[in-house]
Amino acid sequence: RHHARSAQPPSSLSKHRRRRVPPRLVETVSRVPSPRQNTPRLTNPIAVRVAMSVPHAIATSRVLAPVAFANGSGASRGRVRSRAAAKPAAAPLRVAAPHLARRATRGAAVRPMAAATGPDGYTVDGMGCTEVDEQLLEHEGHLKYRWEKFLERKNAIKEAEGSLLDFAKGYRKFGFNKTSSGEIVYREWAPAACRACLIGDFNGWNPDANHMEKDEFGVWTLTLPAGAIEHGSRVKIRMKKGDGEWVDRIPAWIKMSYSEPGVMGAGYDGIYWDPPAGERYTRSNPRPEKPAASRIYEAHVGMSGPEAKVNSYREFADDILPRIKELRYNTVQLMAVQEHAYYGSFGYHVTSPFAVSSRCGNPEDLKYLVDKAHGMGIRVLLDVIHSHASCNVEDGIAGYDFGQHTADSYFGEGDAGYHWLWDSRLYNYENWEVQRYLLSNLSYWVEEYGFDGFRFDGVTSMLYNHHGLQMEFSGDYHQYFGLETNVAAVNYLMMANDMLHEAYPGIEVIAEDVSGMPTLCRPVREGGIGFDARLAMAIPDVWVRLLKASREDGLRDEDWSMHEIIATLCNRRYSEKCIGYAESHDQSIVGDKTNAFWLMDAEMYEGMSTFEEATPAAQAATLLFFTACGCGVVAGFDWAFAGEDTWGLSAGIGFTMLSFVAELGSPRRFSNAELDILETQYADFLTFAEETLERKGRCHSTEVTRAFKRRFGSKYALSESRVNASDATARDLSEKDLYTMILNWHPNAERTSNGYFKNLSLKEGADRRSAVTVKDLGL
């Protein structure tokens, strides 16, 4: 499913808009839309260099702050100009592009109203986003309509529940909870059921022992004496359908479920989770503050171990988190945490949204993982699945759909409730109780486990009634705002982001969207959908396609289209943050190869010994990561999967420096990093610019050199190099107090007995751990 989804062109840059700029070199960027609307096509080599230097700096999974392609104040913001053309000419623009001039005039007239806010700081009519994107003015009716619907539901929730946050604490009311006197209260929303009872180990699975009562809203309730259900025992709800059939289902709000180990085809049972005080894990470490720029390591706990088994939460915390910290990541994103009966879905066919994946441990083990990450200064994001749910009716929430009307169901009817490509059910986002369920799910993971944010999967499917299927997004705004837009889903996402950012100021919420929906990453207060950033999914697709064509079709690297590469790396709106992948877990899920494998192929196994000269393919693999990610980020993914013994790769990369930080080897081969006979030793240059990156969220080449000097000062110096002409260059740069580092692997580099290189040395007092251990470092 990921392959089909990521194959959709994620470009937010209109094809017809690209063709407006004549393919010739001009002194300025001629008559192109502002980056506040879409990324312009850059036709001036100087402009290209300026645009590349502004947003692209750092590598490992980094969020970029919005950057204007500009050489001046806000008046000129949005155009890259040479100094010779510093003064704008409004009249030529009006003559050459009258439709843009009309838009600007209309924007000037509407702007005062759009900027108006109420006493609560929210936009009056949902048009605040037009301040940064004037193309939105053409869709004023749609934006005002969705804002009206958002306020209508939000105000209704406030009147009924008190606030969005109170509404999102549904897990304290539904499912299993205890009163102050210790009584156990179980509630379930199942309006389509005619009768219901709770069964389990506690009553011998007797359906006549504990009948439940139904209220006018379709909520079934049962109260049991204190201690009636033993911690860790199995429970289910038995319901009678309208046709008289009885069915057993796992409670929708269950916090733990598992299938009996060692039994082929065993179904899942709900587990009553209420550990005694001595067994309950209590978090002790405070949440790390939200960094100026997130470096995200994307991981699957079950795949992360060196043995041929499913790894546990505690093993990940004890064995993998220290490596993630050592690699200078400040955030880890966990996949496949929500319970999913089918392991082959990689966690994306969720059956019990509130339950932790029992294959990796229990809720206390996951709390231990998150708390230990916080103790290391690492934030933890949850890959949350609210775009769909597994069709498995026996083991999951899909079992609460008896074919009833959508008003009484978690899911939509017909095509609105089924995703034919993913073979999964789709939530009815307009339903009151569905909104309570999903919002509570977000609050639950933050409150109970301490997660610091979310990556929303499959947002494109949520935003549109066509779910992005058989749809090519060209960047035309009419594709985003019309009858095909799922306004109910958009309103749910707005409420989710509004609630999260209001209740948890340091939260980070990321959207996986391949359509380029405008306003997706603008604050809800402006009328936006409210995400902090979106994933730039086009970047890994470009690299895989080029590498595959080079390997299989003989495409020469000198024939790679630099325009296409730069356009893809730069293709994002000025006003919205992006997170870029150099390679994505999508590649592993669909059985593709890692970038390292595309480059080295069989030499990954045969050409990595330090006893032999490095082959051209091995050299090329290391050099690729110098320019891999234009948004300044890459999510290092643990590439070991399905028990396969693969090398894999996680690396941090950037335009100005290379941080070849992860072991050339998947987490199932972590030990390879310690073997000095393999080319898996690394130089971590991320530290050089760490201060600059944390402060600004991006870093330019000059800042890298300054950070390098601050990091090592006068203690570190290049001595007599055996590379021709390096001596003079080193002396010249030293005199200028600049250190420009370029990684350059040579098969003839000489290595000393201690693993370092003869052309490098450390002055007295230097930290030997900072020594470079790559094959050669040239200037």
C-alpha positions, 0 to 999 in steps of 0.5 A, a space after each residue: 500500500 505504501 508503494 502505491 501511495 508514495 508513487 503518487 506525485 507529491 509535488 505541490 508545484 503546478 505543471 502549468 505554472 512551471 511552463 510559464 517561465 521561459 527556459 532561458 537564462 535571465 537576470 531575474 526570476 521572471 514573473 513567477 508566483 511567490 514561494 508563499 504560494 509555490 516554489 518558483 522555477 529558478 532560471 538564474 544560476 546565481 538565483 539557484 545558488 542563493 536558493 540552495 544555500 538558504 534552505 539546505 544545510 543539514 542532514 539527519 532528519 531536520 525540520 527547517 524553519 520557513 525560509 524566504 527566497 529573498 534578498 531584502 525586506 518583506 516587500 521583496 520577499 518571494 523573489 530571488 533577484 540579482 543585485 542589478 535588478 534590485 528594484 522591483 518593477 510593478 508595472 511590467 508584472 502587471 502587463 506581463 501577468 495581469 492575473 497575478 496583478 488582479 490577485 495582488 489587488 484583491 489581496 490588498 483589499 481583503 488583507 485587513 479583514 483576513 488579519 482580523 482576529 477575535 479575543 481568543 486570538 483565532 481568525 474571525 472567518 478562517 482567512 488568516 492563511 491568506 496573509 502568507 498565501 494569496 492564492 487562497 483568496 480564490 477559494 474564500 468560500 471553501 475556507 470560510 465554510 470549513 472554518 464555520 464547520 470547525 467552530 460549530 463542532 468545537 463550540 458544541 463540544 465546549 458546551 457539552 464537555 467543557 473543552 476539547 481537552 476534556 472531550 479528549 479524556 474519553 479514556 477516563 470514562 470509556 473502557 475499564 476505569 476504577 472509581 475512588 472506592 475501587 469499583 470497576 466501571 466498564 463502558 462501551 459505545 455500541 448503539 447498534 447492539 441490542 444486548 451486551 454483556 461482559 465475559 472473560 476469565 473472571 466469570 468463567 466466560 458466562 454470558 448470563 453473569 454480567 449484563 450491561 445497560 444501555 443509555 439513550 446515546 448507545 453507551 453500554 455500562 457495567 459496574 463490578 465490585 472492587 477486585 472482581 477482575 484480576 490484572 492480566 486476565 482475558 475479557 471480551 464484550 458479547 453483543 447481540 446484533 439486530 438479526 439475533 446473532 451473538 458476537 464476541 468482540 475485544 473492547 474498543 478502548 482496551 489497553 492491552 490485547 494479545 493472542 495465545 502464544 504457540 497456538 497457530 491461528 489463535 485469535 486476540 483477547 482483550 487483557 484487563 490491565 491494572 497492575 499493582 503499585 509494585 509492578 506499575 512503571 512510574 516515569 521519572 525523567 522530564 520531557 526534553 524541550 522541543 528542539 529548534 530542529 528535530 533530527 529524527 531516527 525512524 525505528 521499528 522496535 520489533 525489527 531492531 534486534 541482532 537476533 532472529 526474533 521480535 525485539 522488545 521495548 526494553 531491549 530497544 531501550 537498553 541496546 538501541 537508544 544509546 546508539 541513537 543518542 551516540 549518533 546525535 539524533 534528538 528524536 526517535 519515531 516509533 512505528 508499529 506501536 498500536 496493536 495490529 494482529 497482522 505483523 506483516 502490515 508493519 503496524 499500519 493495519 491497526 486493530 486496537 488503537 489504545 493497546 500497545 503491540 503485545 509482540 514487543 512487551 506490555 504497557 509498562 515496558 513501553 513506558 520504560 522505553 519512553 522514559 529512558 529516551 527522555 533521560 537521554 534527552 531524546 524525544 519520542 514520536 508515535 506513528 499514529 494511524 487514524 487514517 484507517 483501521 484493519 478490516 479484521 472484525 474478530 480482533 479489532 475495532 472493525 468488529 463493532 460495525 454490524 452494517 448499521 447506519 454510519 451515524 451509529 458506527 465508527 466507520 463510513 458506509 460504502 466507498 466512504 468507509 472502505 479503502 479498496 487499495 489498502 483493504 481497510 476500514 475508514 473512520 466516519 470523522 463527522 461522528 461525535 463519538 468517533 471524534 471523541 475516540 480519536 482525540 482521546 487516543 492522541 491524549 492517551 498516548 501523550 498522558 499515559 506514555 509520555 510521547 512527545 508528538 505524532 507522525 500522522 500516517 496516510 493523511 492524504 487519504 483523510 483529506 479527500 473523498 477519493 483518498 488520493 487514489 488514481 489521482 495526480 496532484 499537479 499543484 492546481 489549488 482547485 484540486 485541494 478545495 472543492 467537492 472532493 475535499 473531505 471537510 469532516 476529516 479536515 475539521 477533525 485534523 484541525 481539532 486534533 492539532 488545536 487540542 494538542 498544541 493548546 494542551 501540550 505546548 511542546 508537542 510536534 505533529 507531522 503529516 504524511 501527505 503526498 498531495 501538497 495540500 495548502 494550509 496543512 502546516 499553518 496554525 489552526 488560529 490562522 484557519 490552517 489545519 495545524 500540523 508542524 510539518 509535512 513529510 517531503 515524500 518525493 525526495 526518496 522517490 527521486 533517489 530510488 528512481 535514479 539509482 534504479 535506472 543507473 543500476 538496471 537501465 544503464 543511466 549514467 550519473 552525468 545524465 541525471 537531471 540536475 534541474 529535476 533534483 534541485 526542483 524536487 529538493 526545493 519543492 515546498 511552500 515558503 510558509 510551511 515546514 517540511 521534513 525530508 527523507 533521503 530514504 524512507 521505510 516505504 522502500 523496505 515495506 514494498 521490498 525495495 533496496 536501500 540506497 546503499 544496496 542500489 549503489 554497492 549491490 553484491 559488493 556490500 557483502 564482498 567489498 567491505 574489508 579493509 584488507 583490500 582496496 575500496 572498489 569504485 562502487 563502495 566509494 560511490 555509496 559513501 559519496 551519495 549521501 553528501 547531497 541526498 536530502 534537500 529539506 535538510 533532513 533524513 529519517 535514518 531507518 533501521 533496515 533490518 526486516 522480516 528476519 533478513 540478514 541485511 546490512 542496511 543503512 542509516 545516515 545523516 547527510 547534508 549539502 555542506 557536510 557529511 555525517 556518515 554516522 550510522 553503522 553501515 549495517 542494519 541494526 541486526 548487524 550493529 556489531 559490524 560497527 565495532 569491527 576495524 576490519 570493515 569499512 564501517 568506521 565513521 566520522 561524525 561531522 554533525 557535532 561540528 555544527 551542532 550549536 548552530 543547528 540547534 540555535 537556527 534550525 539550519 546551517 550554511 557552509 560558512 557556519 559549518 566551518 565556524 562551528 568546526 573551529 569552535 568544536 576543536 579550536 587550536 587543538 586540532 590541526 592537519 599535519 603533513 598530508 600525503 595528498 598532493 597540494 594539500 599542504 599549501 591549501 591547509 596552510 592557506 586555510 589555516 591562515 584564514 581561520 577556515 576549515 573547509 572539509 570535503 570527504 574524499 575516499 581513496 583506495 590508496 590511502 595509508 592507514 596506521 596500525 591504530 586505525 588512523 591515517 598518516 595524513 592526519 594527526 592530533 596535537 597534544 591535548 586533543 580528544 582522540 575520540 574526535 579523530 577522523 577514522 575514514 579512509 582519507 580526509 582531503 582538502 
